[in-house]
Amino acid sequence: MDKKDLWPKEGKLKKGLIILAIVIVSALAMVLIEEQTTVKLSKRVPLVIAFACIAIWLYNPAKKEKA
């Protein structure tokens, strides 16, 4: 078993893993920004992240047909 077998090529699992990574990284970045600076992020930032995750989940590219 190699790396290519672990990562799904398409489907709901791949989208779910991408969304999970976005949520974790953005949450850590938000906490880091708020802790390191005196900037208080508004409530709109998580809303933007949520809309991005929904857009990724709904994104359905056209299937490429093999010629």
KEMIVEX-321635 format. One record per atom (N, C-alpha, C): residue in one letter; atom name; z, x, y. Coordinates in steps of 0.1 Angstrom, whole numbers. Example, Ala and Ser with C-alpha at 12.3 -4.5 7.8 and 13.67 -1.06 7.14 Angstrom:
2
['a', 'N', [78, 132, -57]]
['a', 'CA', [78, 123, -45]]
['a', 'C', [78, 132, -33]]
['s', 'N', [71, 128, -22]]
['s', 'CA', [71, 137, -11]]
['s', 'C', [79, 129, 0]]
//
This chain:
67
['m', 'N', [0, 9, -12]]
['m', 'CA', [0, 0, 0]]
['m', 'C', [0, 9, 12]]
['d', 'N', [-9, 6, 21]]
['d', 'CA', [-10, 14, 34]]
['d', 'C', [-7, 5, 46]]
['k', 'N', [-9, 10, 58]]
['k', 'CA', [-6, 3, 70]]
['k', 'C', [-15, -9, 72]]
['k', 'N', [-27, -8, 68]]
['k', 'CA', [-36, -19, 69]]
['k', 'C', [-33, -32, 61]]
['d', 'N', [-26, -29, 50]]
['d', 'CA', [-22, -41, 41]]
['d', 'C', [-10, -48, 48]]
['l', 'N', [-2, -41, 56]]
['l', 'CA', [10, -48, 61]]
['l', 'C', [7, -57, 73]]
['w', 'N', [-3, -53, 82]]
['w', 'CA', [-6, -61, 94]]
['w', 'C', [-17, -71, 90]]
['p', 'N', [-14, -84, 93]]
['p', 'CA', [-24, -94, 89]]
['p', 'C', [-37, -93, 99]]
['k', 'N', [-48, -95, 93]]
['k', 'CA', [-61, -94, 101]]
['k', 'C', [-63, -106, 110]]
['e', 'N', [-58, -118, 106]]
['e', 'CA', [-60, -130, 114]]
['e', 'C', [-50, -140, 109]]
['g', 'N', [-49, -151, 117]]
['g', 'CA', [-41, -162, 113]]
['g', 'C', [-28, -163, 121]]
['k', 'N', [-20, -173, 117]]
['k', 'CA', [-8, -176, 124]]
['k', 'C', [3, -165, 124]]
['l', 'N', [3, -158, 113]]
['l', 'CA', [13, -147, 112]]
['l', 'C', [10, -136, 123]]
['k', 'N', [-2, -133, 124]]
['k', 'CA', [-6, -122, 134]]
['k', 'C', [-3, -127, 148]]
['k', 'N', [-6, -139, 151]]
['k', 'CA', [-3, -145, 165]]
['k', 'C', [12, -145, 167]]
['g', 'N', [19, -149, 156]]
['g', 'CA', [34, -150, 158]]
['g', 'C', [40, -136, 160]]
['l', 'N', [35, -126, 153]]
['l', 'CA', [40, -112, 155]]
['l', 'C', [37, -107, 169]]
['i', 'N', [25, -110, 174]]
['i', 'CA', [22, -106, 188]]
['i', 'C', [31, -113, 198]]
['i', 'N', [33, -126, 196]]
['i', 'CA', [42, -133, 206]]
['i', 'C', [56, -128, 205]]
['l', 'N', [61, -125, 193]]
['l', 'CA', [74, -120, 191]]
['l', 'C', [76, -107, 198]]
['a', 'N', [66, -98, 197]]
['a', 'CA', [66, -85, 204]]
['a', 'C', [66, -87, 219]]
['i', 'N', [58, -96, 224]]
['i', 'CA', [57, -99, 239]]
['i', 'C', [71, -104, 244]]
['v', 'N', [77, -113, 237]]
['v', 'CA', [90, -118, 241]]
['v', 'C', [101, -108, 241]]
['i', 'N', [101, -100, 231]]
['i', 'CA', [112, -89, 230]]
['i', 'C', [110, -79, 241]]
['v', 'N', [98, -74, 242]]
['v', 'CA', [95, -64, 252]]
['v', 'C', [98, -69, 267]]
['s', 'N', [93, -81, 269]]
['s', 'CA', [95, -87, 283]]
['s', 'C', [110, -90, 285]]
['a', 'N', [117, -94, 276]]
['a', 'CA', [132, -96, 278]]
['a', 'C', [139, -83, 280]]
['l', 'N', [136, -73, 273]]
['l', 'CA', [142, -60, 275]]
['l', 'C', [138, -54, 289]]
['a', 'N', [125, -56, 293]]
['a', 'CA', [121, -51, 306]]
['a', 'C', [128, -59, 317]]
['m', 'N', [130, -72, 316]]
['m', 'CA', [137, -80, 326]]
['m', 'C', [151, -75, 328]]
['v', 'N', [158, -73, 317]]
['v', 'CA', [172, -68, 317]]
['v', 'C', [173, -54, 324]]
['l', 'N', [163, -46, 320]]
['l', 'CA', [163, -32, 325]]
['l', 'C', [161, -32, 340]]
['i', 'N', [151, -40, 345]]
['i', 'CA', [148, -41, 359]]
['i', 'C', [160, -46, 367]]
['e', 'N', [167, -57, 361]]
['e', 'CA', [178, -63, 368]]
['e', 'C', [190, -53, 369]]
['e', 'N', [192, -45, 358]]
['e', 'CA', [203, -36, 358]]
['e', 'C', [201, -24, 366]]
['q', 'N', [189, -18, 367]]
['q', 'CA', [186, -6, 373]]
['q', 'C', [184, -8, 389]]
['t', 'N', [180, -20, 393]]
['t', 'CA', [178, -22, 407]]
['t', 'C', [186, -34, 411]]
['t', 'N', [186, -37, 424]]
['t', 'CA', [194, -48, 429]]
['t', 'C', [185, -61, 429]]
['v', 'N', [173, -60, 423]]
['v', 'CA', [164, -71, 423]]
['v', 'C', [169, -82, 413]]
['k', 'N', [170, -94, 417]]
['k', 'CA', [173, -105, 408]]
['k', 'C', [160, -113, 406]]
['l', 'N', [155, -113, 393]]
['l', 'CA', [143, -120, 390]]
['l', 'C', [145, -135, 390]]
['s', 'N', [135, -142, 395]]
['s', 'CA', [136, -157, 396]]
['s', 'C', [134, -163, 382]]
['k', 'N', [136, -176, 382]]
['k', 'CA', [134, -184, 370]]
['k', 'C', [120, -185, 366]]
['r', 'N', [111, -182, 374]]
['r', 'CA', [96, -183, 371]]
['r', 'C', [91, -172, 362]]
['v', 'N', [98, -161, 361]]
['v', 'CA', [93, -150, 353]]
['v', 'C', [93, -154, 338]]
['p', 'N', [104, -160, 333]]
['p', 'CA', [103, -165, 319]]
['p', 'C', [93, -176, 316]]
['l', 'N', [90, -184, 327]]
['l', 'CA', [81, -194, 326]]
['l', 'C', [66, -188, 324]]
['v', 'N', [64, -178, 332]]
['v', 'CA', [51, -171, 331]]
['v', 'C', [49, -165, 317]]
['i', 'N', [60, -159, 312]]
['i', 'CA', [59, -153, 298]]
['i', 'C', [57, -164, 288]]
['a', 'N', [63, -176, 289]]
['a', 'CA', [62, -187, 280]]
['a', 'C', [47, -192, 280]]
['f', 'N', [41, -193, 292]]
['f', 'CA', [27, -198, 293]]
['f', 'C', [18, -187, 287]]
['a', 'N', [21, -175, 288]]
['a', 'CA', [13, -164, 282]]
['a', 'C', [13, -165, 267]]
['c', 'N', [25, -168, 262]]
['c', 'CA', [27, -169, 247]]
['c', 'C', [20, -182, 242]]
['i', 'N', [20, -193, 250]]
['i', 'CA', [13, -205, 246]]
['i', 'C', [-2, -202, 246]]
['a', 'N', [-7, -195, 256]]
['a', 'CA', [-21, -192, 257]]
['a', 'C', [-26, -183, 245]]
['i', 'N', [-17, -174, 241]]
['i', 'CA', [-21, -165, 230]]
['i', 'C', [-21, -174, 217]]
['w', 'N', [-12, -183, 216]]
['w', 'CA', [-11, -191, 204]]
['w', 'C', [-23, -200, 203]]
['l', 'N', [-28, -206, 214]]
['l', 'CA', [-39, -215, 214]]
['l', 'C', [-53, -208, 214]]
['y', 'N', [-53, -195, 217]]
['y', 'CA', [-66, -188, 218]]
['y', 'C', [-72, -188, 204]]
['n', 'N', [-84, -192, 203]]
['n', 'CA', [-91, -193, 191]]
['n', 'C', [-105, -187, 193]]
['p', 'N', [-107, -174, 191]]
['p', 'CA', [-120, -168, 193]]
['p', 'C', [-131, -174, 183]]
['a', 'N', [-143, -173, 187]]
['a', 'CA', [-154, -178, 178]]
['a', 'C', [-155, -168, 166]]
['k', 'N', [-157, -174, 155]]
['k', 'CA', [-159, -166, 143]]
['k', 'C', [-172, -159, 143]]
['k', 'N', [-172, -146, 140]]
['k', 'CA', [-184, -138, 140]]
['k', 'C', [-190, -140, 126]]
['e', 'N', [-202, -144, 125]]
['e', 'CA', [-209, -145, 113]]
['e', 'C', [-216, -132, 109]]
['k', 'N', [-214, -129, 97]]
['k', 'CA', [-221, -116, 92]]
['k', 'C', [-235, -119, 89]]
['a', 'N', [-244, -110, 95]]
['a', 'CA', [-258, -112, 93]]
['a', 'C', [-263, -105, 81]]
//
